[in-house]
């Protein structure tokens, strides 16, 4: 059950946050899956197309808005790379 702790912590944190939508939840869950597949490296380097595929999101504008929201709301720290061949960095705050 320890693997579910980050997701459980996220759900506890967003319980009273009306800004969070199902898209934010989907992206966060996709980030957690990707993070676990990369041995919980913090930060983890992500490419938007990989996270979008996991989260079942087809519009890059939706992805970028939602991941920037998660960053500004304090659920993750997101550092975009702006380079096609280098993934953006995502830090999970609970593990910093």
C-alpha positions in Angstrom: 0.0 0.0 0.0 3.0 2.3 0.3 3.0 2.8 -3.5 -0.4 4.4 -3.2 0.6 6.9 -0.5 1.5 9.8 -3.0 -1.9 9.4 -4.7 -3.7 9.2 -1.4 -1.8 12.3 -0.1 -2.8 14.1 -3.3 -6.5 13.3 -2.9 -6.3 14.4 0.7 -4.7 17.7 -0.3 -7.2 18.5 -3.1 -10.3 17.6 -1.1 -11.1 21.2 -0.3 -9.5 22.7 -3.4 -12.3 23.7 -5.9 -9.7 24.7 -8.6 -8.8 21.0 -9.2 -10.6 19.3 -12.1 -10.6 15.8 -13.4 -8.0 16.8 -16.0 -5.6 17.8 -13.1 -6.3 14.5 -11.4 -5.6 12.6 -14.6 -2.3 14.3 -15.2 -1.2 13.9 -11.7 -2.0 10.2 -11.7 -0.2 9.8 -15.1 2.8 11.7 -13.6 2.8 9.3 -10.6 2.7 6.2 -12.9 5.6 7.6 -15.0 7.5 8.5 -11.9 7.2 5.0 -10.5 8.3 3.5 -13.8 11.4 5.6 -13.5 12.3 4.4 -10.1 11.0 7.4 -8.2 13.7 9.7 -9.4 13.1 13.2 -8.1 13.1 15.2 -10.3 11.8 13.0 -13.1 12.3 14.1 -16.7 9.0 13.9 -18.7 7.9 14.5 -22.2 4.5 15.9 -22.7 3.5 13.4 -25.3 4.2 10.5 -22.9 2.2 12.0 -20.1 -0.6 12.9 -22.4 -0.8 9.4 -23.7 -1.0 7.9 -20.2 -3.6 10.5 -19.1 -5.6 10.1 -22.3 -5.4 13.8 -23.1 -5.2 14.7 -26.8 -4.8 18.5 -26.7 -1.4 19.9 -25.8 -2.9 23.2 -24.6 -5.0 21.3 -22.1 -1.9 19.4 -20.8 0.2 22.5 -20.5 -2.5 24.5 -18.8 -3.1 21.8 -16.3 0.5 21.0 -15.5 1.2 24.7 -15.0 -1.8 24.9 -12.7 -0.5 22.0 -10.6 2.8 23.8 -10.4 1.2 27.2 -9.4 -1.1 25.5 -6.9 1.9 23.8 -5.2 1.2 20.2 -5.9 4.3 19.7 -8.0 7.2 21.8 -9.2 7.4 21.9 -12.9 10.4 23.2 -14.9 9.8 23.2 -18.6 12.8 22.6 -20.8 11.5 24.2 -24.0 13.7 21.8 -26.0 12.3 19.0 -28.1 15.1 16.5 -27.2 15.1 17.2 -23.4 12.3 16.4 -21.1 10.9 18.9 -18.6 11.6 18.3 -15.0 8.8 17.5 -12.5 9.5 17.4 -8.8 7.1 15.8 -6.4 6.9 18.0 -3.4 6.2 15.3 -0.8 9.6 13.7 -1.5 11.8 16.8 -1.7 
